[in-house]
Amino acid sequence: MRFISYLRGYVSLVVEGRALERFINMAVSRGIKFWDVARLDKERLILRVRLGAVGSLRHIARRTACSFKVTEKMGLPFMIWSMRKRKALYGGALFFFAVLYFLSSFVWSVEVHGAKRTDPAVVRRVAAEAGLKTGTLRYRVRETEVEQLIMEKLPDIAWVGVDVQGSKARVTIAEKKLPVRFPTTPAHVVARKTGLVKELLVLEGQPLVSEGDTVIAGQVLISGVVVPEEVGESGTVPGPPVYVRAKGLVRARVWYQGYGEAALLEKGSRDGKVARTLFIKTGEREIRLVGPRQPPFRSFKVRKTSKRPMQWRNFGVPVELIIKEYVELVPYETRRSRAQARELAEKRARSAVSSSLPGQRLILRQNVEEIRTAQPEGLVRVRLKAEVLEEIGVVKDFNP
């Protein structure tokens, strides 16, 4: 009903008189419908009614000694009437939306997603051959044809999806996975650190160490030079060497050492409040825009950042925005018991060891000892020794 009233037009009326109930009853008896009826005071009420019923209400108002006035006009007829008064304004708006709709019918950008090895420019060039390019009517783009041509022209692509939404076209590709190529050049397996060999598994090459041997960093563990033995009339003799790429697993016990210390009485400063001042710099002159003129703290540090707005290649506005941050330094003092200091020192020692451990390892044992000096001092020093089982072999190429 409200929609039909909007199409026909409706008005808001303020009715005034002593016989308001009689006014409403006579109107209803003649088939006139009201809505949003509300009494303002004893002799006034407000209501809404269709535009076509206003003429009939004038006769009813005269018979009931009431009067009314129109306070609001709404609906399609009044909108059309207001448009007739502002033809240039509404005509310009209509022309603007028509041009906007016309321009949105073209493809203005072609985006390529998922390209890692493939050049996106190559994908756009092939798509243009199938009709998908900047300036093309989006209704003329055949997504299936574009996808098929890209698949034919670019064999490294396994799947293509084309989606045109508005003035933007999105080309999503999935590239084929290339087979992993393993190097075939001769190589040794050498130790990357010093340790005691615990496990040795040779897959390719000549082992030069045994389990229980101590090796140093850089020592050849599995050689890529294999000397075969040949049996002749005079006995076993070495044959010509064969160069291979050595492979194997060499696990060794490696020892690490970490150091940590903690003070019984620690003094220092930490960051507190921050005050920011914004400057604009032109040439050698700095002009303060907002923020304090001087640092509002007795002890502070300064952080400074700057940027040049509206820069494009070698051109830009000769203005620089500078932000100075004054960070308050708040002094602090921390007292620890000897047990608390030892716990913190041990934690720092473990952190130092953990930072140097490899990802794949097995910690066999750890030993923590406190370092004591002849003279008492306000520090607790801790040394942590860890024994770790880890892979120490790395492949190193060589020229025969």
N, C-alpha and C positions, 0 to 999 in steps of 0.2 A: 504493500500500500504506500509506503514511504517513497518507493521508487517511482510509482505512478504519479504521486503528488509532486515529485521533483520534476518529472517530465512536463506536467501541466502547469507547474508553478504554484507556490503557496506563500502566504504572508503571515506575519505576526501582528496581532491586533491588541491594543489596550482598550477595553470597553469600560465606560464610566457611566454611572447612573444609579438610581435607587431601586430599580426593578431588574437587577441583573439575573435573578432566577427566572423571571418571566421571559427575559430576552433569550436565555439558553433554551428554555422549554419550547418557545415558538420556533426557534431555529431547528431544533431536533425534530419537531413535529413535521416540518417541511423537508426533512431528509438531509439537512446540512450536518456534516460530521466535523467535530472538533478534536484536537489532541493537544497535549501539553498544556492543559488548562490549569491555571494557578491563580489564587486570589491574592491581590496585592494589599488591599485594605478592605474596609467595609463597603465602599462604593466603587471599587476598581478591581478588575481581573484581567489577566493576559491569557491569550489562547492563539492557536494556529489553525488556519483554515485554508482550503484551496482557493486559488485565485478566482475561479468561476463563481464562487458563492458570495463574493463581496457585494455584488449588486443587490442580491436578495437580502443581505443583512442590513442594507441601508433602509429598506422599507420596514423591517422589523425594529430597527433602532428608533425610527420616527414614531411607531405605534406604542413603543414601551418607554418613550421619553428618555432614551439612552443615546449615547454618542460613542464613537470609537475613532481611533486613528491608527494608521499603519506605521509600525515601528521598524519592520524588517521585511525585505522582499528577497525571496530565494527561489531557485529553480531555473530550468532551462530557458523559459521565455525571457526572464530578466537578464540572463547571461548573454543571450543573443542580442538583446536591446543594447546592453553596454558595449558589446563588440561593434555594433553599428556606429557608436559614437567614437570609437578608437580604432578605426579601420587600419591606420598605418601601424599602430603598435601590434595588434593581433596579426595583421598580415605579415609583418616582419618576423614575428615569432613562428608563424606557420611556415614561412619560407625557410627559417633557420632549421626547424625540425625536419623539413623536407630535404634540405641539403645534407643534414646530419644522417638521415636515413639513407640517402643516396650514397654518401661516402662510406657508410658502414656496410654497403653491399659489396665492397671490394676488399681483397686481401692486401693488407698493408705491411704485414710482417710474417716471415716464415722462420720459425724457431726449430732447431735440431737438438734433440735430447738423446743422451745415451751414447754419443760418439766419443770413443776413447782413442782408438787407433785411426779411425776414419776422419778425414778433414770435413767439418760441417759445410764448408763452401762447396765441396764436391757433391755432397748430398743435395744441397739447394740447387746446384746446376742441373743435376739429373731430374730433380722434381720439376724444374722449370721446363724441361723438355716434354714432360707429361702434362703441362698446363698449369702447374702450381707455382706461381711467381707473384711478385709484388705488382699490384695494379690489375689483377685478374678478378673478374666477377666471381664471388664465392659460389654462386649457383652453378657455374660452369665447371667447377673442379670435381673431377671424378676420383674419389679417394682410392678406389680399387685399382684404377689404371696407374695412378702414381705409385702405389705400393708395388705393383708388379714390375714396373720399369726400374725402380730402384733395386729390387731384388735381382733383376737381369743384369743391370749394368755394374753393380757392386757385389761381386761374389763373396766378399768377406762378411757380408751382413746376413744374419740368420733369420731375422724377423723385422718387419716394418709396420708401423701403425701411423695413419694420417688422420688427424682430427682438426676440422675447421670450425672454429667458434667465433662468430662475429667477424671482425677484421683481422683476426690472428689465426695462423695455421701452425699446428704443432706436429712435427715429424719425430716420432720416437723410434729408435732403432736398437736392435740387440745384435751385437757382433759375435761372430763365431769364435769359439775358443781354439786358439792355436795349440798344437801339440808341444809339450815341453821338450826342448832340445837340451840334452845333457852334453857337457863338454867331453871331448874324447882325447884331448892332449895329455901327454904323460905328466904325472904328478906324484909327489910323495905325500904321506901323512906325517906331519911334524907336530911336536908338542908346543902348545901355545903358552904353557907355564910349567914351572918345576913341580914335580910330584913323584909319588911312589906308585908304580903300575900295580893295579889290583886285578883288572880284567883285561884280556886281550882277545879280540876276535878279528881274524883276517879274512876278508872277502876277496880281495884282489891285491897282489903285490907280494913282496918279500919282507917278512917280519925281521926287524933288527934288534928288538928288545923282547924280554920275557917278563912274565908276572913276577913281581918282587924286585924288579930293577928300579933304581932311582934315575929319573931323567930330568934334563934341564930344558928351559924354554928354547925352542928352535931346533932341538935334536930330532933327527929323522927316526920315526917309530916304525912305519911301514914303508919300505922303499918301492918306488915305481920301476926300479931296474931289477928284473928277474933274470938270474943266471941259471939256465937249465943245466942239468948234468947228463952227460952222454956216456954210455958204456962202450968202450972200444976194446981192441986187442990188448992194449997196455993198461986197462982198468978204467975207472971212472974219471972223466975229464970234463971241465966246464965247457959248455957250448957257447955260442954267440949270445949276448944279452938281448932280452926282449923288454921293450919299454911299454909299460901299462899305466893306467890311471889307478893308483892305489886306493883301496877302499877298506874300511874296517872300523872297529869300535875299540877305543882305548880309554878305559876308565882308571883314574888314579886317585890316590889320597893326596889332597892338597891342603895346606895349612894357611889360614888367614889370621890376621892380628888387627884388632881395633883398639883405639884409645879414647877414653872419655874422662872428663873432669867436671867438677861442680864446686862452686864456692859456698862456704858456710854463710858468708855475708855478701850478698850481691847488690850492687848499686848501679843504677843506670837511669835511662829515660825512655818513655814510650809515647806514642802519638796520642794526642788529645783532640781538642776541638780544631775545626778547620774554618778559616775565613778566606773568602775568595774576592778578588778584585779584578774587574774586567777593564782592560785598556784598549784603545784603538790607536794604532801607530801609523802616522803618515810621515814618510821621510825619517827624520831623526827625532820627531816629536811624539810623545806619548800623552794621550788625553784619557783621563780616568772617566769611565762611564758610570759604573756602580761599584760599591764595595768601599772598605776603609782606605783612607789615604796612607796610614801607617799601620804596621802589624800590631794587632791588639794584644799580643802576648809578650811576656818578658823573655822567654826562651822559646825559640821556634826554628823551623827549617822551611825553605821555600821550594815549591814545585812550580815550574813554569812550562806552559804549553802555548803554542801559537799556531795559527793557520791563516791562510790567505783565501778569502771568499771570492767566489765568481772568477775562478781561474779556468782558462781553456787554452790548452797547449802553451804557447809563449805569450798569450795575451791575458790580461786581467786587470782588475782595479788595484792601483798602488796603495792598498790599505791592508794592514795586518791586525788581526785580533789577537790579543795577548791575555791569557788568564794566569794570574799569579795566585797560588794557594799558599797561605801561611798556616803551617801545621804546628800546633802547640806541642812542646816537648814537656811532658809531665814527669818529674823525677819520682823514682820509686826505690824502695829498699826492701829486700827479701832476706829473712833469716831462716836458716835450715839447721836441723839437727844433723849429727854425723850420719845417722842412718838414712835420713832423707837425701843428703848430699850423695851418699854412696849409691842409692837407688837411681838417682838422676844421672850420675856419671856412668853407671852400668848401662842405662838406657841409651845414652849417647854412644857408648862403645859398640853396643849391638847395632845401632843405626849405621855406624861407620862400616861395620863388617857387612851388613846386609846390602849396602849400596855397591859393594864390589863383588858380590856373589852372582854366579850365572843363574839363568832361569831354571835349567834342569840340573838339580843337584840333590844330594842326600847328606844331611848334617849327621856325622857319626858321633861327635862329642864336642863339648865346649868346656872351657876352663876360665873362670874369672878370678883374678887376683888383684888385690889392692896394692898400689905402689906407695910405700912409706919412705919418707926421707928422714935424715938424722935430725934436722931442725923442724919443729912444728910449724905448720903453715895453715892458712885459712882455706885450703883446697883439699878435696878428696879426689885422688887420681886412681883410675881403674884401667887394667889391661885385660882384654878378652881375646882368648885364643880359641879358634874353631878348626876342627878337622872335618873336611868335606870330601865326599866321593862324587867326582864329576867327570864328564867327558873332556879330555884335553887335546884330542887329535883334531887338526885342521888340515885341509887339503892345500898343498902348495905346488903350483906348476913349475916345471923345469924344462930346460932345453937339453936334449940328449947330446 
